[in-house]
Amino acid sequence: MDAFRDFLDMGGYAVWVWSAYGISALSLIGMLVWSVRTLKARQKEFDVLKNSRG
């Protein structure tokens, strides 16, 4: 159990390490959500243009 606690403590830098992981994870998730929403919007736009052309 002490090895796990030592791992979570990160040698005294736990606040910095875990906050960096959290910020990175939130950034990646945010970019993924933004990309998927943009893709869906562009697909709808493309379908409208394709259908209006005939």
PDB file of N, CA, C and O in Angstrom:
ATOM      1  N   MET A   1       0.821  -1.192   0.000  1.00  0.00           N
ATOM      2  CA  MET A   1       0.000   0.000   0.000  1.00  0.00           C
ATOM      3  C   MET A   1       0.866   1.258   0.000  1.00  0.00           C
ATOM      4  O   MET A   1       0.479   2.283  -0.561  1.00  0.00           O
ATOM      5  N   ASP A   2       2.038   1.176   0.631  1.00  0.00           N
ATOM      6  CA  ASP A   2       2.919   2.341   0.664  1.00  0.00           C
ATOM      7  C   ASP A   2       3.471   2.675  -0.707  1.00  0.00           C
ATOM      8  O   ASP A   2       3.669   3.849  -1.019  1.00  0.00           O
ATOM      9  N   ALA A   3       3.723   1.672  -1.532  1.00  0.00           N
ATOM     10  CA  ALA A   3       4.235   1.933  -2.875  1.00  0.00           C
ATOM     11  C   ALA A   3       3.197   2.679  -3.703  1.00  0.00           C
ATOM     12  O   ALA A   3       3.541   3.572  -4.476  1.00  0.00           O
ATOM     13  N   PHE A   4       1.940   2.319  -3.544  1.00  0.00           N
ATOM     14  CA  PHE A   4       0.871   3.006  -4.271  1.00  0.00           C
ATOM     15  C   PHE A   4       0.735   4.445  -3.792  1.00  0.00           C
ATOM     16  O   PHE A   4       0.551   5.359  -4.595  1.00  0.00           O
ATOM     17  N   ARG A   5       0.825   4.639  -2.487  1.00  0.00           N
ATOM     18  CA  ARG A   5       0.737   5.991  -1.921  1.00  0.00           C
ATOM     19  C   ARG A   5       1.933   6.834  -2.387  1.00  0.00           C
ATOM     20  O   ARG A   5       1.784   8.017  -2.691  1.00  0.00           O
ATOM     21  N   ASP A   6       3.118   6.214  -2.439  1.00  0.00           N
ATOM     22  CA  ASP A   6       4.300   6.916  -2.941  1.00  0.00           C
ATOM     23  C   ASP A   6       4.129   7.294  -4.410  1.00  0.00           C
ATOM     24  O   ASP A   6       4.530   8.376  -4.839  1.00  0.00           O
ATOM     25  N   PHE A   7       3.528   6.383  -5.172  1.00  0.00           N
ATOM     26  CA  PHE A   7       3.277   6.682  -6.587  1.00  0.00           C
ATOM     27  C   PHE A   7       2.339   7.876  -6.727  1.00  0.00           C
ATOM     28  O   PHE A   7       2.596   8.780  -7.522  1.00  0.00           O
ATOM     29  N   LEU A   8       1.248   7.881  -5.953  1.00  0.00           N
ATOM     30  CA  LEU A   8       0.299   8.991  -6.026  1.00  0.00           C
ATOM     31  C   LEU A   8       0.909  10.305  -5.543  1.00  0.00           C
ATOM     32  O   LEU A   8       0.519  11.378  -6.003  1.00  0.00           O
ATOM     33  N   ASP A   9       1.864  10.224  -4.618  1.00  0.00           N
ATOM     34  CA  ASP A   9       2.520  11.420  -4.095  1.00  0.00           C
ATOM     35  C   ASP A   9       3.493  12.018  -5.109  1.00  0.00           C
ATOM     36  O   ASP A   9       3.783  13.214  -5.059  1.00  0.00           O
ATOM     37  N   MET A  10       4.000  11.196  -6.027  1.00  0.00           N
ATOM     38  CA  MET A  10       4.910  11.632  -7.090  1.00  0.00           C
ATOM     39  C   MET A  10       6.135  12.372  -6.540  1.00  0.00           C
ATOM     40  O   MET A  10       6.566  13.378  -7.104  1.00  0.00           O
ATOM     41  N   GLY A  11       6.683  11.868  -5.446  1.00  0.00           N
ATOM     42  CA  GLY A  11       7.892  12.460  -4.891  1.00  0.00           C
ATOM     43  C   GLY A  11       7.696  13.874  -4.377  1.00  0.00           C
ATOM     44  O   GLY A  11       8.641  14.663  -4.366  1.00  0.00           O
ATOM     45  N   GLY A  12       6.487  14.207  -3.952  1.00  0.00           N
ATOM     46  CA  GLY A  12       6.211  15.534  -3.434  1.00  0.00           C
ATOM     47  C   GLY A  12       5.692  16.510  -4.469  1.00  0.00           C
ATOM     48  O   GLY A  12       5.348  17.645  -4.135  1.00  0.00           O
ATOM     49  N   TYR A  13       5.630  16.086  -5.713  1.00  0.00           N
ATOM     50  CA  TYR A  13       5.176  16.961  -6.796  1.00  0.00           C
ATOM     51  C   TYR A  13       3.780  16.586  -7.297  1.00  0.00           C
ATOM     52  O   TYR A  13       3.423  16.908  -8.431  1.00  0.00           O
ATOM     53  N   ALA A  14       3.010  15.927  -6.483  1.00  0.00           N
ATOM     54  CA  ALA A  14       1.712  15.401  -6.899  1.00  0.00           C
ATOM     55  C   ALA A  14       0.774  16.495  -7.397  1.00  0.00           C
ATOM     56  O   ALA A  14       0.075  16.308  -8.393  1.00  0.00           O
ATOM     57  N   VAL A  15       0.756  17.635  -6.709  1.00  0.00           N
ATOM     58  CA  VAL A  15      -0.146  18.723  -7.108  1.00  0.00           C
ATOM     59  C   VAL A  15       0.153  19.153  -8.540  1.00  0.00           C
ATOM     60  O   VAL A  15      -0.765  19.336  -9.340  1.00  0.00           O
ATOM     61  N   TRP A  16       1.418  19.312  -8.859  1.00  0.00           N
ATOM     62  CA  TRP A  16       1.805  19.781 -10.186  1.00  0.00           C
ATOM     63  C   TRP A  16       1.589  18.691 -11.247  1.00  0.00           C
ATOM     64  O   TRP A  16       1.088  18.966 -12.337  1.00  0.00           O
ATOM     65  N   VAL A  17       1.971  17.465 -10.915  1.00  0.00           N
ATOM     66  CA  VAL A  17       1.872  16.371 -11.886  1.00  0.00           C
ATOM     67  C   VAL A  17       0.416  16.058 -12.198  1.00  0.00           C
ATOM     68  O   VAL A  17       0.044  15.974 -13.368  1.00  0.00           O
ATOM     69  N   TRP A  18      -0.418  15.883 -11.170  1.00  0.00           N
ATOM     70  CA  TRP A  18      -1.802  15.503 -11.405  1.00  0.00           C
ATOM     71  C   TRP A  18      -2.605  16.638 -12.023  1.00  0.00           C
ATOM     72  O   TRP A  18      -3.517  16.388 -12.812  1.00  0.00           O
ATOM     73  N   SER A  19      -2.283  17.880 -11.678  1.00  0.00           N
ATOM     74  CA  SER A  19      -2.989  18.989 -12.326  1.00  0.00           C
ATOM     75  C   SER A  19      -2.592  19.092 -13.796  1.00  0.00           C
ATOM     76  O   SER A  19      -3.426  19.429 -14.637  1.00  0.00           O
ATOM     77  N   ALA A  20      -1.342  18.808 -14.113  1.00  0.00           N
ATOM     78  CA  ALA A  20      -0.917  18.821 -15.515  1.00  0.00           C
ATOM     79  C   ALA A  20      -1.632  17.716 -16.300  1.00  0.00           C
ATOM     80  O   ALA A  20      -2.070  17.935 -17.430  1.00  0.00           O
ATOM     81  N   TYR A  21      -1.747  16.528 -15.695  1.00  0.00           N
ATOM     82  CA  TYR A  21      -2.501  15.449 -16.346  1.00  0.00           C
ATOM     83  C   TYR A  21      -3.956  15.855 -16.552  1.00  0.00           C
ATOM     84  O   TYR A  21      -4.527  15.602 -17.614  1.00  0.00           O
ATOM     85  N   GLY A  22      -4.551  16.475 -15.557  1.00  0.00           N
ATOM     86  CA  GLY A  22      -5.947  16.881 -15.657  1.00  0.00           C
ATOM     87  C   GLY A  22      -6.170  17.935 -16.736  1.00  0.00           C
ATOM     88  O   GLY A  22      -7.111  17.839 -17.523  1.00  0.00           O
ATOM     89  N   ILE A  23      -5.301  18.937 -16.766  1.00  0.00           N
ATOM     90  CA  ILE A  23      -5.424  19.981 -17.787  1.00  0.00           C
ATOM     91  C   ILE A  23      -5.238  19.397 -19.184  1.00  0.00           C
ATOM     92  O   ILE A  23      -5.956  19.756 -20.117  1.00  0.00           O
ATOM     93  N   SER A  24      -4.281  18.506 -19.315  1.00  0.00           N
ATOM     94  CA  SER A  24      -4.045  17.866 -20.622  1.00  0.00           C
ATOM     95  C   SER A  24      -5.248  17.039 -21.052  1.00  0.00           C
ATOM     96  O   SER A  24      -5.665  17.102 -22.209  1.00  0.00           O
ATOM     97  N   ALA A  25      -5.803  16.272 -20.133  1.00  0.00           N
ATOM     98  CA  ALA A  25      -6.962  15.434 -20.453  1.00  0.00           C
ATOM     99  C   ALA A  25      -8.161  16.299 -20.844  1.00  0.00           C
ATOM    100  O   ALA A  25      -8.855  15.994 -21.815  1.00  0.00           O
ATOM    101  N   LEU A  26      -8.407  17.373 -20.096  1.00  0.00           N
ATOM    102  CA  LEU A  26      -9.530  18.255 -20.426  1.00  0.00           C
ATOM    103  C   LEU A  26      -9.319  18.925 -21.784  1.00  0.00           C
ATOM    104  O   LEU A  26     -10.270  19.092 -22.547  1.00  0.00           O
ATOM    105  N   SER A  27      -8.097  19.304 -22.082  1.00  0.00           N
ATOM    106  CA  SER A  27      -7.802  19.925 -23.382  1.00  0.00           C
ATOM    107  C   SER A  27      -8.056  18.950 -24.526  1.00  0.00           C
ATOM    108  O   SER A  27      -8.661  19.310 -25.536  1.00  0.00           O
ATOM    109  N   LEU A  28      -7.593  17.726 -24.363  1.00  0.00           N
ATOM    110  CA  LEU A  28      -7.796  16.725 -25.411  1.00  0.00           C
ATOM    111  C   LEU A  28      -9.268  16.396 -25.600  1.00  0.00           C
ATOM    112  O   LEU A  28      -9.730  16.254 -26.732  1.00  0.00           O
ATOM    113  N   ILE A  29     -10.003  16.275 -24.513  1.00  0.00           N
ATOM    114  CA  ILE A  29     -11.439  15.997 -24.608  1.00  0.00           C
ATOM    115  C   ILE A  29     -12.153  17.168 -25.271  1.00  0.00           C
ATOM    116  O   ILE A  29     -13.034  16.968 -26.107  1.00  0.00           O
ATOM    117  N   GLY A  30     -11.775  18.385 -24.902  1.00  0.00           N
ATOM    118  CA  GLY A  30     -12.373  19.569 -25.513  1.00  0.00           C
ATOM    119  C   GLY A  30     -12.118  19.635 -27.004  1.00  0.00           C
ATOM    120  O   GLY A  30     -13.023  19.953 -27.775  1.00  0.00           O
ATOM    121  N   MET A  31     -10.891  19.340 -27.422  1.00  0.00           N
ATOM    122  CA  MET A  31     -10.576  19.343 -28.854  1.00  0.00           C
ATOM    123  C   MET A  31     -11.334  18.259 -29.602  1.00  0.00           C
ATOM    124  O   MET A  31     -11.746  18.463 -30.743  1.00  0.00           O
ATOM    125  N   LEU A  32     -11.521  17.108 -28.968  1.00  0.00           N
ATOM    126  CA  LEU A  32     -12.280  16.024 -29.587  1.00  0.00           C
ATOM    127  C   LEU A  32     -13.735  16.430 -29.786  1.00  0.00           C
ATOM    128  O   LEU A  32     -14.298  16.227 -30.862  1.00  0.00           O
ATOM    129  N   VAL A  33     -14.344  17.002 -28.753  1.00  0.00           N
ATOM    130  CA  VAL A  33     -15.739  17.440 -28.849  1.00  0.00           C
ATOM    131  C   VAL A  33     -15.881  18.507 -29.921  1.00  0.00           C
ATOM    132  O   VAL A  33     -16.803  18.450 -30.735  1.00  0.00           O
ATOM    133  N   TRP A  34     -14.983  19.472 -29.929  1.00  0.00           N
ATOM    134  CA  TRP A  34     -15.021  20.546 -30.925  1.00  0.00           C
ATOM    135  C   TRP A  34     -14.873  19.983 -32.345  1.00  0.00           C
ATOM    136  O   TRP A  34     -15.580  20.410 -33.257  1.00  0.00           O
ATOM    137  N   SER A  35     -13.968  19.038 -32.529  1.00  0.00           N
ATOM    138  CA  SER A  35     -13.755  18.443 -33.844  1.00  0.00           C
ATOM    139  C   SER A  35     -14.971  17.675 -34.335  1.00  0.00           C
ATOM    140  O   SER A  35     -15.340  17.779 -35.505  1.00  0.00           O
ATOM    141  N   VAL A  36     -15.595  16.907 -33.455  1.00  0.00           N
ATOM    142  CA  VAL A  36     -16.770  16.119 -33.838  1.00  0.00           C
ATOM    143  C   VAL A  36     -17.930  17.043 -34.193  1.00  0.00           C
ATOM    144  O   VAL A  36     -18.637  16.803 -35.171  1.00  0.00           O
ATOM    145  N   ARG A  37     -18.128  18.102 -33.398  1.00  0.00           N
ATOM    146  CA  ARG A  37     -19.208  19.043 -33.702  1.00  0.00           C
ATOM    147  C   ARG A  37     -18.959  19.756 -35.032  1.00  0.00           C
ATOM    148  O   ARG A  37     -19.887  19.946 -35.819  1.00  0.00           O
ATOM    149  N   THR A  38     -17.729  20.143 -35.279  1.00  0.00           N
ATOM    150  CA  THR A  38     -17.390  20.806 -36.533  1.00  0.00           C
ATOM    151  C   THR A  38     -17.596  19.859 -37.704  1.00  0.00           C
ATOM    152  O   THR A  38     -18.126  20.263 -38.740  1.00  0.00           O
ATOM    153  N   LEU A  39     -17.190  18.620 -37.556  1.00  0.00           N
ATOM    154  CA  LEU A  39     -17.375  17.636 -38.618  1.00  0.00           C
ATOM    155  C   LEU A  39     -18.848  17.452 -38.946  1.00  0.00           C
ATOM    156  O   LEU A  39     -19.222  17.425 -40.119  1.00  0.00           O
ATOM    157  N   LYS A  40     -19.685  17.325 -37.928  1.00  0.00           N
ATOM    158  CA  LYS A  40     -21.124  17.152 -38.162  1.00  0.00           C
ATOM    159  C   LYS A  40     -21.726  18.365 -38.861  1.00  0.00           C
ATOM    160  O   LYS A  40     -22.567  18.222 -39.748  1.00  0.00           O
ATOM    161  N   ALA A  41     -21.293  19.560 -38.459  1.00  0.00           N
ATOM    162  CA  ALA A  41     -21.801  20.774 -39.102  1.00  0.00           C
ATOM    163  C   ALA A  41     -21.387  20.835 -40.565  1.00  0.00           C
ATOM    164  O   ALA A  41     -22.186  21.209 -41.423  1.00  0.00           O
ATOM    165  N   ARG A  42     -20.146  20.470 -40.853  1.00  0.00           N
ATOM    166  CA  ARG A  42     -19.669  20.493 -42.239  1.00  0.00           C
ATOM    167  C   ARG A  42     -20.361  19.425 -43.087  1.00  0.00           C
ATOM    168  O   ARG A  42     -20.613  19.642 -44.272  1.00  0.00           O
ATOM    169  N   GLN A  43     -20.667  18.279 -42.487  1.00  0.00           N
ATOM    170  CA  GLN A  43     -21.383  17.235 -43.219  1.00  0.00           C
ATOM    171  C   GLN A  43     -22.789  17.694 -43.576  1.00  0.00           C
ATOM    172  O   GLN A  43     -23.260  17.441 -44.685  1.00  0.00           O
ATOM    173  N   LYS A  44     -23.469  18.372 -42.642  1.00  0.00           N
ATOM    174  CA  LYS A  44     -24.800  18.903 -42.931  1.00  0.00           C
ATOM    175  C   LYS A  44     -24.726  19.955 -44.036  1.00  0.00           C
ATOM    176  O   LYS A  44     -25.560  19.980 -44.941  1.00  0.00           O
ATOM    177  N   GLU A  45     -23.728  20.813 -43.951  1.00  0.00           N
ATOM    178  CA  GLU A  45     -23.526  21.845 -44.968  1.00  0.00           C
ATOM    179  C   GLU A  45     -23.280  21.213 -46.339  1.00  0.00           C
ATOM    180  O   GLU A  45     -23.824  21.667 -47.346  1.00  0.00           O
ATOM    181  N   PHE A  46     -22.472  20.182 -46.367  1.00  0.00           N
ATOM    182  CA  PHE A  46     -22.178  19.483 -47.614  1.00  0.00           C
ATOM    183  C   PHE A  46     -23.436  18.832 -48.184  1.00  0.00           C
ATOM    184  O   PHE A  46     -23.675  18.897 -49.389  1.00  0.00           O
ATOM    185  N   ASP A  47     -24.238  18.204 -47.325  1.00  0.00           N
ATOM    186  CA  ASP A  47     -25.478  17.569 -47.787  1.00  0.00           C
ATOM    187  C   ASP A  47     -26.440  18.594 -48.375  1.00  0.00           C
ATOM    188  O   ASP A  47     -27.089  18.327 -49.387  1.00  0.00           O
ATOM    189  N   VAL A  48     -26.537  19.752 -47.755  1.00  0.00           N
ATOM    190  CA  VAL A  48     -27.415  20.807 -48.276  1.00  0.00           C
ATOM    191  C   VAL A  48     -26.929  21.258 -49.649  1.00  0.00           C
ATOM    192  O   VAL A  48     -27.726  21.408 -50.575  1.00  0.00           O
ATOM    193  N   LEU A  49     -25.637  21.471 -49.779  1.00  0.00           N
ATOM    194  CA  LEU A  49     -25.089  21.909 -51.070  1.00  0.00           C
ATOM    195  C   LEU A  49     -25.255  20.829 -52.148  1.00  0.00           C
ATOM    196  O   LEU A  49     -25.568  21.127 -53.300  1.00  0.00           O
ATOM    197  N   LYS A  50     -25.041  19.584 -51.754  1.00  0.00           N
ATOM    198  CA  LYS A  50     -25.165  18.474 -52.693  1.00  0.00           C
ATOM    199  C   LYS A  50     -26.608  18.333 -53.179  1.00  0.00           C
ATOM    200  O   LYS A  50     -26.852  18.106 -54.364  1.00  0.00           O
ATOM    201  N   ASN A  51     -27.557  18.469 -52.260  1.00  0.00           N
ATOM    202  CA  ASN A  51     -28.968  18.325 -52.609  1.00  0.00           C
ATOM    203  C   ASN A  51     -29.482  19.513 -53.407  1.00  0.00           C
ATOM    204  O   ASN A  51     -30.379  19.350 -54.234  1.00  0.00           O
ATOM    205  N   SER A  52     -28.941  20.695 -53.183  1.00  0.00           N
ATOM    206  CA  SER A  52     -29.412  21.875 -53.926  1.00  0.00           C
ATOM    207  C   SER A  52     -28.881  21.878 -55.352  1.00  0.00           C
ATOM    208  O   SER A  52     -29.434  22.553 -56.219  1.00  0.00           O
ATOM    209  N   ARG A  53     -27.835  21.144 -55.593  1.00  0.00           N
ATOM    210  CA  ARG A  53     -27.243  21.089 -56.930  1.00  0.00           C
ATOM    211  C   ARG A  53     -28.058  20.205 -57.875  1.00  0.00           C
ATOM    212  O   ARG A  53     -28.076  20.403 -59.090  1.00  0.00           O
ATOM    213  N   GLY A  54     -28.711  19.251 -57.287  1.00  0.00           N
ATOM    214  CA  GLY A  54     -29.577  18.422 -58.132  1.00  0.00           C
ATOM    215  C   GLY A  54     -29.088  17.100 -58.320  1.00  0.00           C
ATOM    216  O   GLY A  54     -29.720  16.300 -59.010  1.00  0.00           O
TER     217      GLY A  54
END
